[in-house]
């Protein structure tokens, strides 16, 4: 299956997970289009000064792959700078957040797999 960008649903989330500003979510594939245990397969674009707030994952894990930009990733209370090309993993029972403290969009792939 090939899904063209014009067929992908987009939404703008304000204050995502209690974060700041706005995040553009492009749903590459929706959960109902996939046979595997995947809740989210999306491209996220976090605007400068915006963030996804601190949240926990239970019964699932989330993978981020940074496509462009950089920011601050909080991984179970520890802040780390992240850059394009890096992969991030938050497993069940852990919590994370990510903030764009730069001047360009922080763009990443986000995949949430269910246990």
N, C-alpha and C positions, 0 to 999 in steps of 0.2 A: 504494500500500500504506500502510496505517496500522498502526502497531505501538503497542499500548497499554503503559503502564508496567508492568503486571502480567505482560506477556510478554517483558520485557527481563531478560536474565540479569544478576545482580549478584554481585560478589565483593569480598571485603575482602582487600587485599594489604598484608601487613606488610613493612616495610623494603623498599619498592618500589625496585628498581634500586639497592639499597644505601643508600637513604635512611633517614629516621627515622620511627617511628610507623606509622600506617596510612592507607591511601587506599582509599576506596570507589569501585569501578569499575562503572558501569552501562553495559553494552553495548547501545547503541541499535540498531545493526545489526551482526551478526557478519560476518566476512570472507566466509563462504560464502553469505551472503544478497545480496551485492553483485556486480554484473557488472564494475564498474570495478576498477582496481588500488588497492584500499584495504585496509590491514591492520587498521586500528582506527578505529572511529567510536563514541566513548564520552563519557559525562559522568563527570568525575572530581571527587570531593569529598575534598579534602586536609584532614584534621583539624588543629586548632591544634597547633603544635609539631611537625608531621609534614612530610615532604618526599619528593620523588622524587629519588633520587640522580643524580649526574653520569653521563651516558651519551652515547655517540656514535651517530649515525644514519649508516648506510652503505647506499646504494642506495635511499634513501627520504627523505622529508621529513615533519616533524611540525608541525602547526598547533595552537596553543592559542588559544582565545578565552575570556577571563576573564568569567564570568557574574556572580559576586559575590565579595566579599572582596578581599584584597590579599596580596602576598607579595614575596619576593625571587627574581628570575629570574636565573640565571647563564647568560650567553650567551657561550660560548667564552672563559671566564675573567673576563668583565666582569659584575659584579653590578649589577642595576637593579631598582628598585621597580616593581611592576606592579599595576594596579588594574582593577576591573570596567570592561568596555567595550573593553579593549585586546586586540589580536591579536598573537600571537608566532609567529615562523617559525624553524624549525631545519632547514636543508637538509642533504643528504648530505655527509658528511665533517666536519660540525660537531658540537659537543657542548653539552649543556645540563642544567640541573637547576632545580627550583623548590621553594621552601620557604614554608610558611605560618608566618609569625612573628607573626600576629595572634591575636585572641581568638575569631574566628568562622571557620567553614569557608571555605576557598578553593575555589570551585566553577568548573570550566572544562570546555569542550568540547575533546576531543582527537581529531584526525584524522591518521592516518598514511597517506600516499600513497606507493605504490611506483613506482620508475622502470622 
